Each structure stands twice: as C-alpha cells, then as structure tokens.
C-alpha cells in the first residue's frame, strides 16, 4: 500500500469514527416539526419555492448568525435560537468553521479547534464537532432550517476565510472532508448546504470537491452557493448537480437583482441571501424593510435578515458594534421582521406573481431603493403593494378579477391595519396616497387589495 493509500485509509477511518460517535452520543438526529415544517424540503418542477414533506410551501424568514457555532457557548447559542424562534424566524445561516470572526478563531468558545492540525481538513477534533452537533440539534429541535457553510471561503479568498487552507489541502482532502461532514450531518434533515462564502473561487474544483463529497453522503439535502456580491449562483456555476437553490446577494437595490432572477425564469427558486445588515453601511430598520419587501414581492421565496452585532456575536467584525448582541436581539429591524412574517403568514404568499411589467402598479413606482413593488395573485383575486415612500401611486384595479375591491393600509412597523378612505373601489385606475408617516416615523406603507367579499379570495 503506497503512502497516498495509507493516508486515505487513515482519513476515512477518522471520519467514520467521528460520524459513528456523533450518532451514538445523540441518538437519532432527525428533526421534529415544532415549527410546523416537515423536513426535508424539496424542489418541485414549476414551483418558485421549496415544499416540505406535507407539500406545504416553505417561506424563508431568516437571520444570519454566522458565528453561532464558532463564538458562543452552548448556553448562549440556545438563548439566541430560542429568541429567534419566539420572533417567528425559521431559518439561520451558520458557519460550521470560523476562521476570523469569532473570539478564539478557529477554536470555539471552549478552546477546541476543528482539526488536530490547523486547517489541514484531515483529522477532525471530535470535541469541536460534538459542540457543533449540540448547537445544530437545538436548531433542529426548534424547527429551524439551517443554512450551513462547511468551509467559508472569505472575501477575495483572503484571511477572513478558509480558501488558502483549502488550496493547500487540495481536492482529495476536501473531498474526504465533504464526505465527513455529509455523513455526520445527513441525519439532520433540516440542513441546506451553503458552499462558498463571499468569494467566487479562482479554483472551482476545490469547492466542487467539497460539495460533491457532501452530496454523495447526503443526496437529499439541498445546496446553494454564497459568492461575491451581485453574483447569482447559477451565473457562476451553471447547473451543477449539488446546486438546487439560487439566490441574490447585492448591496444595491434589491428590486433590481430580484426581478432579474424572476424574469430570467431559470427553473430554480431563489431567495435573498444577503444585502446590507442592520447597523452596517448606515442601514437602519427602514432600509431593512425595503430590502425584504423588494425581494419577497419580486419573486423570492424568502430572505435572510442580518444584524451587525449578531452575525459575529462577541468576535471581531467588519464594523464596530454599537451594542452587544443580546441587546441587538430586540432591534427595530428585528421587530419589523416580526411584523413582516405575521403579514406574510396571513396571506397565500405562494400565489403571488411579481408585477414585473407594471400592469398593476402603473405610476408612482419610483426607482432604486425607493422603488415601490407589487405582486398579484395568479388568479387576480388579491394584490399587495409595498411603498417605500408616501408620495402616492396609481393602481390599475382592473387587473384584479373582482368587481369590488377593499383597500387596506398596513403599517409595516406595527402591523396595524386601517381601511383606505373611499374603500371599496371599482376596478379602474385609482390613486392611493397614505398618511404622512407610519408609527415609527418612516414613510413606508403596505397597500393590500382584496375582494370586498373575503370569501371570494383565491383558494
């Protein structure tokens, strides 16, 4: 047996032992359905959203606690997850390995490093991955979809992430590592694998080997890619077998990126992976709402919200935090996301089609970050308009298939609903202008257009 063969056997033995120990320690790792979602999710042809085991459409309401495993103790990780569960979040984006953005990187809060040799991807440290197991099991118990990044690349392939170590390790070791994590976590049916990380790799084969290894162990798990900003995964990779979910990542107007993906109709559902986080780039609750609604009403099946003190917790970040992460749990942006989820949960969101040709929203739509967005149920029974500004819009109510239309103003900061003066309306072009400011003192509003007879709403 040559040196390469001996190394391969040693790696495989370590990986198999780690996976076996994980199952023995925790028992069945299959997830429950405390969120009402029956995992695993799957993609069905012709649908712009995933469905769960009961064929229910899955709306992604996510947060981005990248350093959850790397930075927090289990007690604090559980506190974070329970808070997000109580606020309606059902998805979290997490790094399995941290390289820079945690206090003891690459070690966890207990001082355990992921590998016996730093960054070689060969000999996993069981204590490190056992901690990861317990955090992931808590997320599973609470019914979260976990977007799990097996090896975050890092901006530009630099020191923020693992790309340099991946280049040194090579395709063979990364394939073995992919088999290790795929085997270890295949019993968690709530994981969507997120390859990449803020970088479009110069050597695609490194990421491809890792993704392929995971897929061979866990063929039912969905996969996506987090690349450089303004890079849709399908544009960079094409239709790789491990890539089943597309996304948008932009710091520009979300509407522009999202409506492009919708109009291209690539046969792959997409979500908003990343844009400006709250307390970064000057982003406040107002911008957070604009980003989310522009994505959702432009064809995305959901979104990930981000918050600067939370994504890296106590570890170093790119922007100086203005508060601790526990205080940030109750931020204005997070509260706005609670209101958003309550609203989306009250309607048949999966029936909505973006008004990409401006047939419903015919005037006053604005542009860029101030772009108003609209979507209509496929059968024309109801519509939703999000207005970042209160300058007024013109709606062609003749696009709806009802003869009497009730119009409602919904405050996106409080959820309070009031009838529009003059409602109900006839199916004709009508101007709508909200009151000056919402309850938080911002100019954005939601306009709901529903049948006057609620029984007539689409089934």
Buried (B, 14 or more C-beta within 10 A) or exposed (E): EEEEEEBBEEBEEBBBEBBEBBBEEBEEBEBEEEBEBBBBBBBEEEBBBBBBEEEBBBBBBBBBBBBBBBBBEBEBBBBBBEBBBEBBBBBBBBBBBBBBBBBBBBBBBEEBBBBEEEBEBBBBBBEBBBBBBBBBBBBBBBBBBBBBBBBBBBBEBBEBBBBBBBBEBBBBBBBBBBBBBBBBBBBBBBBBBBBBBBBBBEBEEBBBBBBBBBBBBBEEBBBBBBBBBEBBBBBBBEEBEBBBBBBBBBBEBBBBBBBBBBEBEBEBBBBBBBBBBBBBEEBBBBBBBBBBBBBBBBBBBBBBBBBBBBBBBBBBBBEEBEEEBBEBBEBBBBBBBBBBBEBBEEBBBBBBBBBBEEEBBBEBBBEEBBBBBBBBBEEBBBBBBBBBBBEEBBBBBBBBBBEBBBBBBBBBBEBEEEEBEEBBBEBEEBEBBBEEBBEBEBBBBBBBBBBBEEEBBBE
